[in-house]
Amino acid sequence: MVNYIWVGMFVIGIVFGMVNGTMDQVNEALFVSAKEAVTLCLGLMSILVFWLGLMKIAEESGLLDKLSNLFKPFMRWLFPEVPPNHPAMGYILSNMMANTFGLGNAATPLGIKAMEQLKKLNGGKTTVSRSMVTFLAINTSSVTLIPTTVIAIRMNYDAHSPTDIVFPTIIATAISAVGGIAIDRYFYYRRKRSGRE
């Protein structure tokens, strides 16, 4: 569906340019945007490779396992339906760790794998389970300690101090995470009281 939307926008832009006689500007915008996209991707790649390398070192050294064990009691409270040693729990923890370090691109495939495992636990039903809703709420509002991608974009566009976004990001994401969990729990207990779960 997303492909159709992009193609539709592309065609509409070209037709609009032809009708208004602004094809020169459309062509210029196409080439300038393509150049900026490549430059941005290369800039992001270097930062992401660095942080993914650090994550790999943390994984090989056992640091991620220690962090996972540290968060397990909290995770059992958040996801009581998921067995502690189930693959879903590992993917959820890995996704949260990647998001914590601002590696959204690395977190996405882990999040998809976590959802696949949660769907299996849900018996393959087309309706979402409580754990799936909780994971989605946490995934979209997780605490970020180092906004790696944003820092890379700011560096790429010559920001005076690319890392000055770190402290506001920690505050904003902490508030969104607490809010997301609170809202998730509120609606869960409300459904439970009304006898719908």
N, C-alpha and C positions, 0 to 999 in steps of 0.2 A: 504493500500500500504506500509506503514511504517513497518508493521508487516512482510510482505514478504521480505522487504529489510534486516531487522534484522535476520530473519531466514536464508536468503541467505548468509549473512556474516558469521553467525555461522557455517553453513554447509561447506562453502568454507574454513574457518579456520581449521575445523576438518580434512577435506580431505587433505588440504595442510600439516597439521601436520602428518597425516598417511603416505603420500607419501614421505615426507622428514625424517621420523623417529624421529620426535620431539614431539611425543604425551605427553611425560613427562612434557615438558615445557608448552604445551597447557593446560594440566590438572592443573599444578601449577598456571598458569595465571588465569584460571577460578576460582579457589578457593580464590586466593589472591584478585582478582577483586571483587568477591562477598562479601568478608569480608570488603574491603574498601568501597564498595557501601553502605552496611548497616551502617557502622560507620559514613560515610558522611551524610546519611539520618537522623540519630539520632542527629548529630550535627546541621544540618539545621533545624530540627524540633523544637529544643529548641528556636532558634533565631526567627523563623517564628511565633511560638506560642506567644512569647513575643510581637513582633510587631503587630501581628493580634489582640492581647489583647488590646494594646494601640489604635489601629484603632477602635476597638469596643467601648472603652471608649470615644474616640473622637466623634464617631457616636451618642452614647447615650447622651452625653453632649451637642450635637448640634453644635460642632465645625466644623464637616464636612459640615453641612448645611450652616454655615456661610461662609466657604471657597467656597462652591458651588455658593452661592449668589455673592461672591466677583468676581468669575470668569465668571459669567453668561454673562456680556456684551462682554467679549472676546470670549466666546463660541458662542454667537449669530453671531459674525462676522465670526468665523471659520465655523459654520454650519448654514447658513441662511435658508436652506431648512427644518431644523428640528424645529418643534414647541417647544417653551421654556418649556412647561409642559409635553412634550411627554416622555414616559419611556426611549426612546433611549438616551435623554439628561442626565438623571439620571445615566444610566449605563456608558455613556462616561465619565462623571465627576468622578464617583467612580473608573473607570479604571485608569484615569489620576492620581487621588489621590494615589491609590495603587502603581502605577509606580513611583510616586514622592518619596514615602518612600521605594523604592527598593523591594516591595513585588510582584515580577513578577509572582510567583505562585498563589497569590491571585488575581492578575490583569487579568490573562488569562480567567477564567470563566466569569468575568465581561465584558471583551472584546468580547467574543463569544456572550453573551446576547445582547450587544450593536449592533453587526453586525446583529443579528437576527431581532432586532427592526428596524434597518436601511433598511434591506431587505423588511420588511413589508411596510415601508414608500415608498420604491421604487416599490411597486406594485408586489412584488415577482418575479421581472424580473431576468433573469440569468446574465444580464450585470450589472456592478457595477455603483452606482450613484456617484455623486461628493462628497457627504458626506462620503460615504464608503471609497473612495480613501483618503480623508483628514484624516479620523479617522485612517486608516492604517498607513499613514505617521507619524502621531503624536504618535501612539501607539508604533511604532518601534524606534522612536527617542526621546522619552519623557525625560524631565528634571528629574534627580534623585538626590534628596538631601542626602538620606542615602542609600547606596548600601547594603542593609541588607544581601542579599544572598551571595554576594562576601565577605563581612566581615565574615560571618559564615564559608565560605569555608576556608578563610585565617586563622581564629582561629583554625579550625579543623586540619590544616596542620602546626600549631605552628609558624605562621608568627610572626616576632619580634614586629611589630606594625600593627595589622590588620586594624586599622581605618585610616591609612595614605593614603588610597585610596579615602577617601571622597572628598577632595578638587579637585584632578584631575578628579574625576567622575563628579562633578558638572560642571566643565568647559567643559569637553568633551560632556556631554549630553546636556548642554545649546547650544553649537555650533551645535550639530546634530539636536536639536529641531528647532532652527532658520533656519538652512539649509533645513530641511524637509518641514517646512511651506512655506519658500520662493520658493522652487522648485514646491511645490503643487500649490501655487498661480500663479506662472509664467506660468505653463502649462494650468491652468484653464483659465486665461485671454487670453492666446494665442489662445486656442480653441474658446473662446467667440468672439474674434476679427475675426477669420476666419469663423465664422458663423456656427460652428459645434455644438454649444450648445446654 
